[in-house]
Amino acid sequence: MLYQFVEYQRALLHPLTMWAAGAAHAFADADSPLAWLPGAPYLAAGYEFLYRLGKANEKPEFNIGAVEQEGRTIPVVEKTLLDRPFCRLRRFAPEVAAVGGVAGREERPAVLLCAPLAGHHAVMLREAVTTLLPDHEVYVTDWTDARRVPLADGPFDLDEDVALVQACIRQIGTDRLHVLAICQATVPALAAISLMASAGEPTPRSLIMMGGPIDARRSPTGLNKLAARRPLAWFQQNLIHAVPAPYPGAGRKVYPSFLQVADLVAAQPDHLVGSHWDHYFNLIRGDVPRAEVQRRVCDAYNAVLDMAAEFYLDTVRIVFQEFRLARGSWRVRDQPVRPQDIHTTALLTIEGELDDITGRGQTQAAHDLCHGIAACHKRHVTVHQCGHYDLFSGPRWRTEIYPIVRDQIRWLTRTPRP
């Protein structure tokens, strides 16, 4: 009933939201006489703020048409390589003709950017994609909102997530592939590569993990403590709801997006309020380019998807309550997950000193698990004064973290496999 009530509320607010959007445009459009009234920028920004509070936050598009490289504008080609009910594997690559033909394309390392299935759409990583693109082909796991997946397509749990990462790796090929997993995606990424190594399959050149709960027992954050002290039944009773009609996934049990947004606001109010505040003041100052950039940030942060209930509950139980990966007791489709079987994949872990979502040492724990990788092919970095979102967006990502990732990939491209 809660989900249905929220939908009724959205329907009731829709006329007011659309009116606010029209008023914001009327006070901001240079061709409108209202835009020349005293205080028009303040009114336009206020109505825009009201519109943004009430509007439905649909999934934004990546819209990456080109990137800058050595003073040139290089067109980017986007293509879907895998199309599964819960995820699409998207490929972003500079246009072949613009980078010197087929040979130029083949020399570029490939990066599989494993987006976390933890609420936000994969477009939250848009800045990471655009930063990687000048030097790499980039593949992204683009998750589908569970409320748009019909019941007939079956359930989606953590085992399915691991199998999906394996399917993406096989689709791309491992010869020049580097897997970059962020936040919650580090767990299925490490499991997928571990299972492939145990089966004797080729594995990627490197695994790069940033801010992920490989061992959530280390330096537990508030979110970790909440998951650990509540029984699984509490999460099932209080956070799981059925998708109402007329969504395609009507009847599917999910962790709804509106509850996740409430959790995000409660956990990190400064991040959400700061983004909207900056957008508001850029509109008042008439700084349209900066306001547009900030608008995209706000849209990406607010665009949250419904998570399949079985996946969410699996993650709470396996990762944050039973710590199966860290304890060596995790089995995926009855196969043991053995990170120690990885030998030919280099490992890089990166953590933020001020990360309040994934505590210090949780990602670094992968080094203890992956003891089959030689020490010279393992590296850990803790970034000073760096928060969770700084790991993949903003100036810290561009100036400090990405150079570490880029140099690691370049070094491995020139050297033999571990």
Buried (B, 14 or more C-beta within 10 A) or exposed (E): EEBEEBBEEBEEBEEEBEBBBEBBBBBBEEEBEBBEEEEBBEBBBBBBBBBBEBBEBEBBEBEBEBBEBEEEEBEBBBEEEBEBBBBBBBBBBBEBEBBEEEEEBEEBBBBBBBBBBBBBBBBBBBBBBBBBBBBBBBBBBBBBBBBBBEEEBEBBBBBBBBBBBBBBBEEBEBEBBBBBBBBBBBBBBBBBBBBBBBEEEBBBBBBBBBBBBBBBBBBBBEBBEBBBEBEBEEBBEEBBBBBBEEBBBEEBBBBBBBBBBEBBEEBBEEBBEEBBEBBBBBBBEEEEEBBEBBBBBBBBBBBBBBBBBBBBBBBBBBBBBBBBBBEEEBEBEEBEBBBBBBBBBBBBBBBBEEBEBBBBBBBBBBBEBBEBBEEEBBBBBBBEEBBBBBBBBBEBBBEBBBEBBBEBBEEBBEEEBB
